[in-house]
Amino acid sequence: MTAVRPRPRLRVDLPVEELTLDDVTELAAADEHGHRYELIEGSLLVMAPADYDHMRVILRIAMWFVRHGTDEDLVLPTPGLRIKGRTSGRNPDLMVLRRRVSGDTVWGEPEDALLVVEVVSPGSRSEDRIRKPLEYAEAGIQHFWRIEREDGPATVHMFGLGLNERGERAYVGHRAVLLEELLAGSPPALT
């Protein structure tokens, strides 16, 4: 079990054994500073809270889906997403679900996710551009969008699940569109 002592600074006593998603849930609940936690094969990844622009992008996309008819219970900002068993989980910036899940769910299952969206930040470039797409594809999530915000207007890179040259699940069919152009229309059909 993880012991958390939140005052005066967050101090965490980690267990000797591999961390689990339950440990991460406990850490996040005790964190007064809004850090985001992910677990990669038992290794803890701690990220600073997102900047306001990052959060605005997430909110705008969530509202866009809902405004165009997606059930608001299916559009979740920063949900927990189980990647592998009890030892790997991510927090995509936005997830669109296939179906409603119980309100007390902390770590959703990949088969319930239709789309995951990551907004690239300076501290998460490699995770958002390389590692997370590989994990999401291996987990079988049909759609992945990556939003780039540096050096110009925000651009949405949209990928669909397919097979790479080795016959493994991978994101293929890349399409890029400016965020403002995307939000001016209706969401693409996600199946």
C-alpha positions as CSV (number, residue, x, y, z in Angstrom):
1,M,0.0,0.0,0.0
2,T,1.2,3.5,-0.8
3,A,1.5,6.0,2.1
4,V,0.9,9.6,1.3
5,R,1.8,12.5,3.6
6,P,0.5,15.7,1.9
7,R,1.9,18.4,4.3
8,P,3.9,20.6,4.1
9,R,5.0,19.2,0.7
10,L,3.7,16.1,-1.0
11,R,5.8,13.2,0.3
12,V,5.2,9.7,-0.9
13,D,6.4,6.5,0.5
14,L,6.3,4.0,-2.4
15,P,5.9,0.3,-1.9
16,V,8.9,-2.0,-2.7
17,E,6.9,-4.0,-5.2
18,E,5.6,-2.8,-8.6
19,L,3.1,0.0,-8.4
20,T,-0.5,-0.6,-9.5
21,L,-3.2,1.6,-10.9
22,D,-4.9,1.5,-7.5
23,D,-1.7,3.1,-6.0
24,V,-1.8,5.8,-8.7
25,T,-5.5,6.5,-7.9
26,E,-4.5,7.0,-4.2
27,L,-1.6,9.3,-5.1
28,A,-3.8,11.5,-7.4
29,A,-6.5,11.8,-4.7
30,A,-4.0,13.1,-2.2
31,D,-2.3,15.6,-4.5
32,E,-3.4,19.1,-3.8
33,H,-1.4,20.6,-6.7
34,G,-3.2,19.0,-9.6
35,H,-0.3,16.8,-10.9
36,R,-1.3,14.2,-13.4
37,Y,-0.1,10.6,-12.9
38,E,0.4,7.8,-15.4
39,L,1.7,4.3,-14.8
40,I,3.9,2.6,-17.4
41,E,4.5,-1.1,-16.6
42,G,4.7,-0.3,-12.9
43,S,6.8,2.8,-13.3
44,L,5.2,6.1,-12.1
45,L,5.2,9.1,-14.5
46,V,4.3,12.5,-12.9
47,M,3.3,15.4,-15.0
48,A,2.8,19.0,-14.0
49,P,-0.7,20.4,-14.4
50,A,-1.5,21.5,-18.0
51,D,-1.3,25.2,-18.9
52,Y,-4.5,27.2,-19.6
53,D,-4.1,27.1,-23.4
54,H,-3.8,23.3,-23.2
55,M,-7.0,23.1,-21.1
56,R,-8.9,25.5,-23.4
57,V,-8.1,23.3,-26.4
58,I,-9.5,20.2,-24.5
59,L,-12.6,22.1,-23.5
60,R,-13.3,23.4,-27.0
61,I,-13.0,20.0,-28.5
62,A,-15.2,18.4,-25.8
63,M,-17.9,21.2,-26.3
64,W,-17.7,20.8,-30.1
65,F,-18.4,17.0,-29.8
66,V,-21.4,17.6,-27.5
67,R,-22.7,20.6,-29.5
68,H,-22.8,18.3,-32.6
69,G,-24.8,15.5,-30.9
70,T,-22.3,13.3,-29.0
71,D,-23.8,12.4,-25.6
72,E,-22.1,14.4,-23.0
73,D,-21.5,11.3,-20.9
74,L,-19.4,9.9,-23.7
75,V,-16.9,12.9,-23.9
76,L,-14.4,12.9,-21.0
77,P,-11.5,15.3,-20.4
78,T,-8.4,13.7,-18.8
79,P,-9.9,10.3,-17.9
80,G,-8.0,7.3,-16.6
81,L,-7.4,4.7,-19.3
82,R,-6.1,1.2,-18.5
83,I,-3.5,0.1,-21.0
84,K,-2.4,-3.2,-19.6
85,G,-3.8,-5.0,-16.6
86,R,-3.1,-3.3,-13.2
87,T,0.4,-1.9,-14.1
88,S,-0.1,0.5,-17.1
89,G,-2.5,3.4,-17.4
90,R,-2.6,6.7,-19.2
91,N,-4.6,9.9,-18.8
92,P,-5.4,11.1,-22.4
93,D,-6.3,14.7,-22.6
94,L,-9.7,13.8,-24.0
95,M,-11.5,10.5,-24.7
96,V,-14.7,9.8,-26.6
97,L,-16.3,6.6,-25.4
98,R,-18.2,3.9,-27.4
99,R,-20.8,3.5,-24.6
100,R,-21.5,4.8,-21.2
101,V,-19.6,3.4,-18.3
102,S,-20.3,3.5,-14.6
103,G,-19.8,6.9,-13.0
104,D,-17.4,5.5,-10.3
105,T,-15.0,4.1,-13.0
106,V,-11.5,5.5,-12.5
107,W,-9.6,3.4,-15.1
108,G,-11.6,2.8,-18.2
109,E,-11.0,-0.1,-20.5
110,P,-9.5,0.4,-24.0
111,E,-12.5,-1.4,-25.6
112,D,-14.7,1.4,-24.3
113,A,-12.6,4.1,-26.0
114,L,-13.4,5.2,-29.5
115,L,-11.1,8.2,-29.7
116,V,-8.2,9.4,-27.6
117,V,-6.8,13.0,-28.0
118,E,-3.4,14.2,-26.8
119,V,-2.4,17.9,-26.7
120,V,1.4,18.1,-27.0
121,S,3.1,20.1,-24.3
122,P,6.8,20.9,-23.9
123,G,7.3,18.3,-21.2
124,S,5.4,15.5,-22.9
125,R,6.6,15.6,-26.5
126,S,8.1,12.1,-26.7
127,E,5.2,10.6,-24.7
128,D,2.5,12.2,-26.9
129,R,4.2,11.8,-30.2
130,I,5.8,8.3,-29.9
131,R,5.0,6.2,-26.8
132,K,1.3,6.9,-26.3
133,P,0.3,6.3,-29.9
134,L,2.1,3.0,-29.8
135,E,0.3,2.0,-26.6
136,Y,-3.1,3.2,-27.7
137,A,-2.8,1.3,-31.0
138,E,-1.6,-1.9,-29.3
139,A,-4.6,-1.6,-27.0
140,G,-6.9,-1.4,-30.1
141,I,-8.3,2.1,-29.8
142,Q,-9.7,3.0,-33.2
143,H,-8.8,6.7,-33.4
144,F,-6.0,8.8,-32.1
145,W,-5.7,12.6,-32.5
146,R,-2.5,14.5,-31.6
147,I,-2.7,18.3,-31.3
148,E,0.4,20.3,-31.9
149,R,0.5,23.9,-30.6
150,E,4.1,25.1,-31.1
151,D,5.3,27.4,-33.9
152,G,2.0,28.4,-35.5
153,P,-1.7,27.7,-35.2
154,A,-2.8,24.6,-33.4
155,T,-2.9,21.6,-35.8
156,V,-4.9,18.4,-35.3
157,H,-3.2,15.3,-36.6
158,M,-5.8,12.5,-37.0
159,F,-5.0,8.8,-37.3
160,G,-7.0,5.7,-37.7
161,L,-6.1,2.2,-36.5
162,G,-4.6,-0.1,-39.1
163,L,-1.7,-2.5,-39.5
164,N,1.9,-1.5,-40.1
165,E,4.3,-3.3,-42.4
166,R,4.9,-6.0,-39.8
167,G,1.2,-6.7,-39.5
168,E,1.0,-5.1,-36.0
169,R,-1.6,-2.6,-34.9
170,A,-0.5,0.9,-35.7
171,Y,-2.0,4.3,-36.5
172,V,-2.1,5.0,-40.2
173,G,-4.0,7.2,-42.6
174,H,-2.6,10.5,-41.2
175,R,-4.7,13.6,-41.9
176,A,-3.8,17.1,-40.6
177,V,-6.1,20.0,-40.2
178,L,-5.9,23.3,-38.4
179,L,-7.9,23.2,-35.2
180,E,-10.0,26.3,-36.1
181,E,-11.0,24.6,-39.4
182,L,-11.9,21.4,-37.7
183,L,-14.0,23.2,-35.1
184,A,-15.8,25.2,-37.8
185,G,-17.4,22.0,-39.2
186,S,-19.0,18.9,-37.7
187,P,-17.0,16.1,-36.2
188,P,-16.0,13.3,-38.6
189,A,-17.8,10.0,-38.3
190,L,-16.0,7.8,-35.8
191,T,-16.8,4.1,-36.0
